[in-house]
Amino acid sequence: MRTRTVALLVALTVLASLACRTASAAAGADFTLTGLDLHDGKLVQTGSTYYLYGTEYGCGFTWGQAGTPWCGFGVSTSTDKVTWSAATILFSPHDIDSWTGTTWTVECGSTGAGCFNPRMIQRTGWGADDGSWLLWFNAPADYNRSGANAYYALSCTGPAGPCGSPHKPSLSVCGGNGDFDVLTRTGAGPVLLCTQADQTLSSEQLDQWGTDGTGAGANDLAGLTAVESPSAYHDTAHDLWIMTYSDPNCGYCSGDGTGYATATSPLGPWTAPANSGVSAPATGRRDLSATSCGGQPRAVSFVDGRPYQGIDLWNGSLDETAAPVHFEQLVYTAPSPAAAPWQPFRPWTCD
């Protein structure tokens, strides 16, 4: 009898523990994903399924090394953010880039410039509103070689691909080569946030198809310099757009700051909090985290209706196959009142 009682108590304790973890996740718990070779990407939720996108390194891709193989963009799925499927490729590295006439392996690997930042969006609630899926990414070699913008948009049969029919966007403002994000809005066309070659940020309105720019946009967002990896989300509680970025720009850095700026529209104007005082660092008030949980901020993803900052926990080497991805919830509390400690966001726990 005693054995049975002890066993029952243990079972109840385990169930209680699981219930607590489930409640924590439902409340918006931060989480870290390990063992997935997916980096500098984003998480997209469709119904009860989560799709994690990223650049792969496992085949031996080495940034900056001429003649490196290119491993492609992968996607992994989950229904609980705990168990994830084996990653599948969105398109083959041996497919042809119709703009250059070469394979993606040549385009992304021959100079070592790589291809990065897979961003999957759905044309739903805006523009043509036909439910089609589009994959955007950047191929810096195009800009390095000819000064052309580095971006591509591919059509996909669904959120897990496959993707094809590459299109070189016509862009007037975002003509550079850097990290970027595509912001979708209900009832309005998407906005491209981009990093220019001089490490400043720009924005450009896209057309109803989400594949070309309209020419409307702005440069030098918030007057920021030496930054990269912009992303943004709409904070409904304060009716503000909040942009985050890597502060400063720093390839594969472990412990970069996460800066922020605000605007009433994703097209701006954007304002980043200024610091003050004798020899005060410019990043003093605009960085909501000085170390980004020991990683580098990438893109903002909505998970269960809440915004999360995606962070690549780089391992400090050029082989980032095993680098984890952390998601930290963003909770904006508005600028602090006068004479109060400066705390515009709920402090990150990096838990």
C-alpha positions as CSV (number, residue, x, y, z in Angstrom):
1,M,0.0,0.0,0.0
2,R,2.8,2.4,0.9
3,T,4.5,1.7,-2.4
4,R,1.3,2.5,-4.3
5,T,0.8,5.7,-2.3
6,V,4.4,6.9,-3.0
7,A,4.0,6.1,-6.7
8,L,0.7,8.0,-6.9
9,L,2.3,11.0,-5.2
10,V,5.2,10.9,-7.6
11,A,2.8,10.8,-10.6
12,L,0.8,13.7,-9.2
13,T,4.0,15.7,-8.7
14,V,5.0,15.1,-12.3
15,L,1.6,16.1,-13.6
16,A,1.7,19.2,-11.5
17,S,5.1,20.1,-12.9
18,L,3.9,19.6,-16.4
19,A,0.8,21.7,-15.8
20,C,3.1,24.5,-14.4
21,R,5.3,24.4,-17.5
22,T,2.2,24.5,-19.7
23,A,0.9,27.5,-17.9
24,S,4.2,29.2,-18.1
25,A,4.3,28.7,-21.8
26,A,0.8,30.0,-22.2
27,A,1.7,33.1,-20.3
28,G,4.5,33.9,-22.8
29,A,7.6,32.2,-21.4
30,D,10.9,32.8,-23.1
31,F,12.5,29.8,-24.7
32,T,15.7,28.5,-26.3
33,L,15.9,26.1,-29.2
34,T,19.0,23.9,-29.5
35,G,20.1,21.2,-32.0
36,L,18.6,23.0,-35.0
37,D,20.9,24.2,-37.7
38,L,18.8,27.2,-38.5
39,H,20.1,30.7,-38.0
40,D,19.5,34.4,-38.7
41,G,15.9,33.5,-39.5
42,K,12.4,33.9,-38.0
43,L,9.6,32.0,-36.5
44,V,6.1,32.1,-38.2
45,Q,3.0,30.6,-36.6
46,T,0.1,29.3,-38.8
47,G,-2.8,28.0,-36.7
48,S,-1.3,25.5,-34.2
49,T,1.9,24.9,-36.2
50,Y,5.2,26.8,-35.7
51,Y,7.6,27.2,-38.6
52,L,11.2,28.1,-37.8
53,Y,13.3,29.3,-40.7
54,G,17.1,29.8,-41.0
55,T,20.4,29.6,-42.8
56,E,22.1,26.3,-42.5
57,Y,25.8,25.7,-41.9
58,G,26.1,21.9,-41.6
59,C,27.3,21.2,-45.1
60,G,30.5,23.3,-44.4
61,F,29.4,26.9,-45.3
62,T,32.1,29.4,-44.1
63,W,31.3,33.1,-44.3
64,G,34.0,35.1,-46.1
65,Q,35.7,32.0,-47.5
66,A,35.8,31.9,-51.4
67,G,34.5,28.7,-52.9
68,T,32.6,27.7,-49.8
69,P,29.6,25.4,-50.2
70,W,26.2,26.9,-49.5
71,C,23.8,24.8,-47.5
72,G,20.6,26.6,-48.2
73,F,17.6,27.8,-46.1
74,G,15.9,25.2,-43.9
75,V,12.5,25.1,-42.1
76,S,11.6,23.0,-39.1
77,T,8.0,22.6,-37.7
78,S,6.6,22.0,-34.2
79,T,3.2,22.0,-32.5
80,D,4.5,22.7,-29.0
81,K,7.9,24.6,-29.5
82,V,9.6,21.6,-27.8
83,T,9.8,18.8,-30.3
84,W,10.8,20.0,-33.8
85,S,10.9,18.1,-37.1
86,A,14.1,17.5,-39.1
87,A,14.7,20.6,-41.2
88,T,13.9,20.5,-44.9
89,I,15.3,22.7,-47.6
90,L,13.1,25.5,-49.0
91,F,14.8,25.2,-52.4
92,S,17.9,23.4,-53.7
93,P,21.3,25.2,-53.6
94,H,21.7,23.7,-57.1
95,D,18.6,25.6,-58.5
96,I,19.3,28.4,-60.9
97,D,19.2,32.0,-59.9
98,S,17.5,33.4,-63.0
99,W,18.9,36.9,-62.4
100,T,22.6,35.9,-62.5
101,G,22.1,32.7,-64.5
102,T,24.2,30.7,-62.0
103,T,23.3,28.2,-59.3
104,W,22.6,29.5,-55.8
105,T,25.7,27.6,-54.7
106,V,27.7,29.9,-56.9
107,E,25.7,33.0,-56.1
108,C,25.9,32.4,-52.3
109,G,29.2,30.5,-51.9
110,S,31.7,31.3,-54.6
111,T,32.8,34.6,-53.0
112,G,32.0,33.6,-49.5
113,A,29.5,36.4,-49.2
114,G,26.7,34.0,-48.4
115,C,22.9,34.3,-48.5
116,F,21.1,35.1,-45.3
117,N,17.9,36.2,-43.5
118,P,15.1,34.0,-44.9
119,R,11.8,35.9,-44.3
120,M,8.6,34.0,-45.1
121,I,5.5,36.2,-45.5
122,Q,1.9,35.4,-46.6
123,R,-0.1,37.7,-48.8
124,T,-3.2,37.6,-46.6
125,G,-5.1,40.7,-45.3
126,W,-3.2,43.1,-47.6
127,G,-2.6,43.8,-51.3
128,A,-3.8,41.0,-53.6
129,D,-4.9,39.1,-50.5
130,D,-4.7,35.7,-52.3
131,G,-3.0,33.7,-49.5
132,S,0.2,33.2,-51.5
133,W,3.5,32.6,-49.6
134,L,6.7,34.6,-50.4
135,L,10.3,34.0,-49.3
136,W,12.6,37.0,-49.1
137,F,16.3,36.8,-48.5
138,N,19.5,38.7,-49.2
139,A,22.5,37.7,-51.4
140,P,25.2,40.3,-50.7
141,A,27.4,39.2,-53.6
142,D,25.0,41.0,-56.0
143,Y,25.7,44.3,-54.4
144,N,29.4,43.6,-54.0
145,R,29.7,42.6,-57.7
146,S,27.6,45.2,-59.5
147,G,26.0,47.6,-57.0
148,A,22.6,45.9,-57.5
149,N,20.3,45.5,-54.5
150,A,21.0,42.2,-52.7
151,Y,17.4,41.0,-52.3
152,Y,15.3,38.3,-53.8
153,A,11.6,37.2,-53.5
154,L,10.6,33.7,-54.3
155,S,7.1,32.2,-54.6
156,C,6.4,29.2,-52.4
157,T,3.6,26.6,-52.5
158,G,3.2,26.8,-48.7
159,P,4.9,27.9,-45.5
160,A,7.2,24.8,-45.7
161,G,8.0,25.4,-49.4
162,P,9.1,24.4,-51.9
163,C,10.0,27.8,-53.3
164,G,11.0,28.9,-56.8
165,S,10.6,31.4,-59.6
166,P,13.1,33.9,-58.1
167,H,12.4,37.6,-58.6
168,K,14.9,40.4,-58.2
169,P,12.9,43.2,-56.6
170,S,12.8,46.7,-58.1
171,L,13.8,48.9,-55.1
172,S,14.5,52.6,-55.0
173,V,15.3,53.1,-51.3
174,C,16.6,49.8,-50.0
175,G,19.4,49.5,-52.6
176,G,22.0,48.0,-50.3
177,N,23.1,44.6,-49.2
178,G,22.4,44.1,-45.5
179,D,20.2,42.4,-42.9
180,F,16.5,43.2,-43.2
181,D,12.9,42.3,-42.4
182,V,9.6,42.5,-44.2
183,L,6.7,43.9,-42.0
184,T,3.2,42.9,-43.0
185,R,0.2,45.0,-42.0
186,T,-3.5,44.3,-42.3
187,G,-5.1,46.5,-45.0
188,A,-1.8,48.0,-46.1
189,G,1.2,46.8,-48.2
190,P,4.3,45.4,-46.4
191,V,7.3,47.6,-45.5
192,L,10.9,46.5,-46.1
193,L,13.3,47.5,-43.3
194,C,16.9,47.2,-44.5
195,T,20.5,47.8,-43.6
196,Q,22.4,49.8,-46.1
197,A,26.1,49.2,-47.0
198,D,27.1,52.1,-44.7
199,Q,25.4,50.4,-41.8
200,T,22.5,52.9,-41.6
201,L,18.9,51.8,-41.7
202,S,16.2,52.5,-44.4
203,S,12.6,51.7,-45.1
204,E,10.6,51.2,-48.3
205,Q,7.0,50.5,-49.0
206,L,6.3,47.4,-51.1
207,D,3.6,47.0,-53.7
208,Q,0.4,45.0,-53.5
209,W,2.3,41.8,-54.5
210,G,5.0,42.3,-51.8
211,T,7.7,41.8,-54.5
212,D,8.8,45.3,-55.6
213,G,9.3,48.7,-54.0
214,T,7.0,51.7,-54.6
215,G,9.7,54.3,-54.0
216,A,8.1,55.6,-50.8
217,G,10.3,55.3,-47.8
218,A,13.1,57.0,-45.9
219,N,16.8,56.8,-45.2
220,D,18.9,57.2,-42.0
221,L,16.1,55.9,-39.7
222,A,16.4,57.4,-36.2
223,G,19.8,58.8,-37.2
224,L,21.4,55.5,-36.3
225,T,24.8,54.5,-37.5
226,A,26.9,51.3,-37.2
227,V,23.8,49.1,-36.6
228,E,22.2,46.3,-38.5
229,S,19.5,43.6,-38.5
230,P,16.4,45.8,-38.2
231,S,13.0,44.3,-37.3
232,A,9.8,45.8,-35.9
233,Y,6.3,45.1,-34.6
234,H,3.2,47.0,-33.7
235,D,2.5,47.4,-30.0
236,T,-1.2,47.7,-29.8
237,A,-1.3,48.7,-26.2
238,H,0.5,52.0,-27.0
239,D,-0.4,52.1,-30.7
240,L,3.3,52.4,-31.5
241,W,5.6,50.6,-33.9
242,I,8.7,49.4,-32.1
243,M,11.9,48.7,-34.1
244,T,14.8,46.6,-32.7
245,Y,18.3,46.3,-34.2
246,S,21.8,44.9,-33.5
247,D,23.7,47.7,-31.7
248,P,26.4,47.8,-33.0
249,N,26.7,45.8,-36.2
250,C,29.0,42.9,-35.5
251,G,29.2,39.6,-37.4
252,Y,28.8,36.5,-35.2
253,C,29.3,38.6,-32.0
254,S,28.3,37.0,-28.7
255,G,26.9,39.8,-26.5
256,D,25.8,42.5,-28.9
257,G,23.3,45.1,-27.6
258,T,19.7,45.2,-28.7
259,G,18.7,48.8,-29.5
260,Y,15.2,50.1,-30.1
261,A,13.3,53.0,-31.7
262,T,9.7,54.0,-32.0
263,A,7.4,55.4,-34.6
264,T,3.6,55.9,-35.3
265,S,4.1,54.2,-38.7
266,P,6.6,51.6,-40.0
267,L,7.6,54.2,-42.6
268,G,8.6,56.5,-39.8
269,P,9.8,58.9,-38.8
270,W,11.6,56.8,-36.2
271,T,13.1,58.1,-32.9
272,A,15.7,56.4,-30.8
273,P,16.1,57.5,-27.2
274,A,19.1,59.8,-26.7
275,N,21.4,59.6,-23.8
276,S,22.7,62.7,-22.0
277,G,25.5,63.7,-19.7
278,V,29.3,64.3,-19.9
279,S,30.8,61.6,-22.2
280,A,27.6,59.6,-22.1
281,P,27.6,56.6,-24.5
282,A,25.1,57.1,-27.4
283,T,23.6,53.6,-26.7
284,G,23.0,54.3,-23.0
285,R,19.2,54.6,-23.2
286,R,18.4,53.2,-26.6
287,D,19.6,49.7,-25.8
288,L,16.9,47.7,-24.1
289,S,19.6,45.0,-23.5
290,A,23.3,45.6,-23.4
291,T,24.3,41.9,-24.1
292,S,21.2,40.3,-25.8
293,C,21.4,37.3,-23.5
294,G,24.9,36.7,-24.8
295,G,24.0,36.6,-28.4
296,Q,23.0,38.9,-31.3
297,P,19.4,40.1,-32.0
298,R,18.0,39.1,-35.4
299,A,14.2,39.5,-36.1
300,V,11.0,39.9,-34.1
301,S,8.6,37.0,-34.4
302,F,5.0,36.7,-33.1
303,V,4.5,33.6,-31.0
304,D,1.0,32.9,-29.6
305,G,0.1,36.5,-30.3
306,R,3.1,38.0,-28.5
307,P,6.2,39.6,-29.9
308,Y,9.5,37.9,-29.2
309,Q,13.0,39.0,-30.1
310,G,14.9,36.3,-31.8
311,I,18.6,36.0,-30.8
312,D,21.3,34.0,-32.4
313,L,23.5,32.6,-29.6
314,W,26.6,32.6,-31.7
315,N,29.5,30.3,-30.6
316,G,32.2,32.7,-31.7
317,S,33.5,30.7,-34.7
318,L,32.8,30.6,-38.4
319,D,31.1,27.3,-38.0
320,E,27.8,28.1,-36.4
321,T,26.0,24.8,-37.0
322,A,25.3,24.2,-33.4
323,A,24.5,27.7,-32.3
324,P,21.2,27.9,-30.4
325,V,18.4,30.3,-31.0
326,H,16.8,32.2,-28.1
327,F,13.4,33.9,-28.1
328,E,12.9,36.7,-25.5
329,Q,9.5,38.3,-25.1
330,L,9.3,42.0,-25.7
331,V,7.0,43.8,-23.3
332,Y,7.0,47.6,-23.8
333,T,6.1,49.6,-20.7
334,A,6.6,53.1,-22.2
335,P,9.3,55.6,-21.3
336,S,9.9,56.0,-17.6
337,P,8.5,59.2,-15.9
338,A,10.9,62.0,-14.9
339,A,13.1,61.2,-11.9
340,A,12.3,57.5,-12.2
341,P,14.7,54.8,-13.3
342,W,14.9,54.3,-17.0
343,Q,13.1,51.1,-17.8
344,P,11.0,51.2,-21.0
345,F,10.8,47.4,-21.4
346,R,10.2,44.6,-19.0
347,P,13.7,43.5,-18.1
348,W,14.9,40.4,-20.0
349,T,15.4,37.3,-17.9
350,C,17.3,35.3,-20.6
351,D,15.7,32.3,-19.0
